[in-house]
Amino acid sequence: MTFLTAEMPSYTYAVKGEKLLRSGGCECMIARKEKTSSESCGYLLKISGKCRDALKILDRYAVPYKVISDGGA
């Protein structure tokens, strides 16, 4: 199983990303970061399964993200 964690710039983008990925057949969920900094909103998008496809979907719809954990994408 591959997995990836993407830091999102806002809760709104996290929700948008989740909806786009689920409609594209990618398994994902929104999670709250434990420690937040002033640079981050504190939300993550945890993606499992087809991670490369998921990143392509986010890029295609211009949803900003930062990959912070790549477990085999």
KOLLUMMAR-652583 format. One record per residue: residue number from 1; x, y, z of N, C-alpha, C in turn. Coordinates in Angstrom, 2 decimals. Layout:
BEGIN
<node NUM, <X, Y, Z>, <X, Y, Z>, <X, Y, Z>>
...
END
This chain:
BEGIN
<node 1, <0.86, -1.18, 0.00>, <0.00, 0.00, 0.00>, <0.90, 1.23, 0.00>>
<node 2, <0.61, 2.14, -0.88>, <1.33, 3.40, -0.91>, <0.53, 4.46, -0.17>>
<node 3, <1.23, 5.42, 0.39>, <0.54, 6.50, 1.07>, <1.34, 7.78, 0.93>>
<node 4, <0.65, 8.89, 1.13>, <1.26, 10.19, 1.00>, <0.52, 11.16, 1.92>>
<node 5, <1.25, 12.07, 2.53>, <0.63, 13.11, 3.34>, <0.97, 14.45, 2.74>>
<node 6, <-0.05, 15.24, 2.45>, <0.13, 16.56, 1.84>, <-0.38, 17.63, 2.79>>
<node 7, <0.46, 18.62, 3.04>, <0.06, 19.76, 3.86>, <-0.71, 20.73, 2.98>>
<node 8, <-1.86, 21.17, 3.47>, <-2.71, 22.06, 2.69>, <-2.62, 23.48, 3.23>>
<node 9, <-2.69, 24.50, 2.35>, <-2.56, 25.88, 2.80>, <-3.78, 26.41, 3.54>>
<node 10, <-4.92, 25.73, 3.41>, <-6.12, 26.17, 4.12>, <-7.10, 25.01, 4.24>>
<node 11, <-8.04, 25.14, 5.15>, <-9.08, 24.12, 5.30>, <-9.91, 24.03, 4.01>>
<node 12, <-10.14, 25.16, 3.39>, <-10.93, 25.20, 2.15>, <-10.27, 24.36, 1.06>>
<node 13, <-8.96, 24.51, 0.90>, <-8.25, 23.70, -0.10>, <-8.22, 22.22, 0.28>>
<node 14, <-8.16, 21.93, 1.57>, <-8.19, 20.53, 2.01>, <-9.51, 19.88, 1.62>>
<node 15, <-10.62, 20.59, 1.84>, <-11.94, 20.06, 1.49>, <-12.07, 19.93, -0.03>>
<node 16, <-11.63, 20.94, -0.76>, <-11.69, 20.89, -2.23>, <-10.87, 19.71, -2.74>>
<node 17, <-9.66, 19.53, -2.21>, <-8.81, 18.43, -2.62>, <-9.44, 17.08, -2.32>>
<node 18, <-10.00, 16.95, -1.13>, <-10.66, 15.70, -0.75>, <-11.80, 15.37, -1.71>>
<node 19, <-12.63, 16.33, -2.02>, <-13.77, 16.10, -2.93>, <-13.29, 15.69, -4.32>>
<node 20, <-12.28, 16.39, -4.83>, <-11.75, 16.07, -6.16>, <-11.15, 14.67, -6.19>>
<node 21, <-10.38, 14.34, -5.17>, <-9.73, 13.03, -5.14>, <-10.74, 11.90, -5.01>>
<node 22, <-11.71, 12.08, -4.14>, <-12.73, 11.03, -3.99>, <-13.54, 10.83, -5.27>>
<node 23, <-13.85, 11.93, -5.95>, <-14.59, 11.80, -7.21>, <-13.73, 11.15, -8.29>>
<node 24, <-12.40, 11.25, -8.14>, <-11.48, 10.61, -9.07>, <-11.10, 9.19, -8.67>>
<node 25, <-11.70, 8.67, -7.61>, <-11.47, 7.30, -7.19>, <-10.28, 7.10, -6.27>>
<node 26, <-9.77, 8.19, -5.69>, <-8.63, 8.10, -4.77>, <-9.11, 8.11, -3.33>>
<node 27, <-8.53, 7.24, -2.53>, <-8.90, 7.16, -1.12>, <-8.11, 8.20, -0.34>>
<node 28, <-8.81, 9.06, 0.42>, <-8.13, 10.11, 1.17>, <-9.00, 10.56, 2.34>>
<node 29, <-8.36, 11.31, 3.25>, <-9.09, 11.89, 4.37>, <-8.37, 13.14, 4.86>>
<node 30, <-9.13, 14.06, 5.41>, <-8.56, 15.28, 5.99>, <-8.20, 14.98, 7.44>>
<node 31, <-7.03, 15.46, 7.85>, <-6.59, 15.29, 9.24>, <-6.06, 16.62, 9.75>>
<node 32, <-6.18, 16.83, 11.03>, <-5.67, 18.04, 11.68>, <-4.23, 17.77, 12.10>>
<node 33, <-3.34, 18.73, 11.83>, <-1.96, 18.60, 12.28>, <-1.91, 18.77, 13.79>>
<node 34, <-1.02, 18.02, 14.42>, <-0.90, 18.13, 15.87>, <-0.25, 19.44, 16.27>>
<node 35, <0.84, 19.77, 15.64>, <1.55, 21.01, 15.96>, <1.44, 21.94, 14.76>>
<node 36, <0.89, 23.10, 14.96>, <0.78, 24.05, 13.87>, <1.80, 25.16, 14.03>>
<node 37, <2.22, 25.70, 12.92>, <3.13, 26.84, 12.94>, <2.40, 28.04, 12.35>>
<node 38, <3.01, 29.16, 12.40>, <2.38, 30.36, 11.84>, <2.30, 30.30, 10.33>>
<node 39, <3.06, 29.38, 9.70>, <3.06, 29.26, 8.24>, <2.02, 28.27, 7.73>>
<node 40, <1.40, 27.53, 8.60>, <0.50, 26.47, 8.18>, <-0.88, 26.63, 8.81>>
<node 41, <-1.90, 26.19, 8.08>, <-3.25, 26.27, 8.62>, <-3.52, 25.11, 9.57>>
<node 42, <-2.72, 24.06, 9.48>, <-2.88, 22.94, 10.39>, <-3.70, 21.79, 9.85>>
<node 43, <-3.90, 21.71, 8.52>, <-4.66, 20.61, 7.94>, <-3.83, 19.83, 6.94>>
<node 44, <-4.04, 18.52, 6.96>, <-3.34, 17.61, 6.07>, <-4.35, 16.85, 5.24>>
<node 45, <-3.90, 16.39, 4.11>, <-4.69, 15.48, 3.28>, <-3.90, 14.18, 3.23>>
<node 46, <-4.44, 13.13, 3.84>, <-3.79, 11.83, 3.86>, <-4.36, 10.99, 2.72>>
<node 47, <-3.48, 10.61, 1.82>, <-3.88, 9.91, 0.59>, <-3.29, 8.51, 0.62>>
<node 48, <-4.09, 7.51, 0.28>, <-3.58, 6.14, 0.19>, <-4.00, 5.54, -1.14>>
<node 49, <-3.20, 4.60, -1.59>, <-3.52, 3.94, -2.85>, <-2.83, 4.59, -4.03>>
<node 50, <-3.60, 5.17, -4.92>, <-3.09, 5.72, -6.18>, <-2.56, 7.14, -5.97>>
<node 51, <-1.42, 7.26, -5.32>, <-0.90, 8.58, -4.95>, <-0.46, 9.41, -6.16>>
<node 52, <0.17, 8.78, -7.13>, <0.60, 9.54, -8.32>, <-0.61, 10.12, -9.04>>
<node 53, <-1.65, 9.33, -9.17>, <-2.88, 9.82, -9.79>, <-3.49, 10.96, -8.98>>
<node 54, <-3.43, 10.84, -7.67>, <-3.99, 11.87, -6.79>, <-3.27, 13.19, -6.98>>
<node 55, <-1.95, 13.15, -7.03>, <-1.18, 14.39, -7.21>, <-1.47, 15.01, -8.57>>
<node 56, <-1.67, 14.18, -9.58>, <-2.01, 14.70, -10.91>, <-3.36, 15.43, -10.88>>
<node 57, <-4.30, 14.88, -10.13>, <-5.62, 15.52, -10.01>, <-5.49, 16.87, -9.31>>
<node 58, <-4.75, 16.90, -8.20>, <-4.57, 18.17, -7.49>, <-3.88, 19.20, -8.38>>
<node 59, <-2.87, 18.77, -9.12>, <-2.18, 19.69, -10.03>, <-3.10, 20.18, -11.15>>
<node 60, <-3.89, 19.28, -11.71>, <-4.78, 19.63, -12.82>, <-5.78, 20.71, -12.40>>
<node 61, <-6.25, 20.64, -11.17>, <-7.24, 21.61, -10.68>, <-6.62, 22.74, -9.85>>
<node 62, <-5.29, 22.85, -9.93>, <-4.54, 23.94, -9.28>, <-4.81, 24.04, -7.78>>
<node 63, <-4.88, 22.88, -7.13>, <-5.04, 22.86, -5.67>, <-3.63, 22.83, -5.07>>
<node 64, <-3.26, 23.89, -4.35>, <-1.89, 23.94, -3.80>, <-1.72, 22.95, -2.63>>
<node 65, <-0.54, 22.36, -2.56>, <-0.21, 21.42, -1.50>, <1.30, 21.34, -1.37>>
<node 66, <1.75, 20.75, -0.27>, <3.16, 20.49, -0.06>, <3.27, 19.07, 0.47>>
<node 67, <3.97, 18.20, -0.25>, <4.14, 16.83, 0.19>, <5.09, 16.83, 1.39>>
<node 68, <4.63, 16.28, 2.50>, <5.48, 16.24, 3.69>, <5.85, 14.82, 4.10>>
<node 69, <5.15, 13.83, 3.56>, <5.48, 12.44, 3.84>, <5.11, 11.61, 2.62>>
<node 70, <6.11, 10.92, 2.08>, <5.91, 10.11, 0.89>, <6.28, 8.69, 1.23>>
<node 71, <5.28, 7.85, 1.35>, <5.53, 6.46, 1.71>, <5.46, 5.52, 0.52>>
<node 72, <5.90, 5.98, -0.62>, <5.94, 5.10, -1.78>, <5.06, 5.56, -2.92>>
<node 73, <4.83, 6.86, -3.03>, <4.02, 7.37, -4.14>, <4.78, 7.13, -5.40>>
END
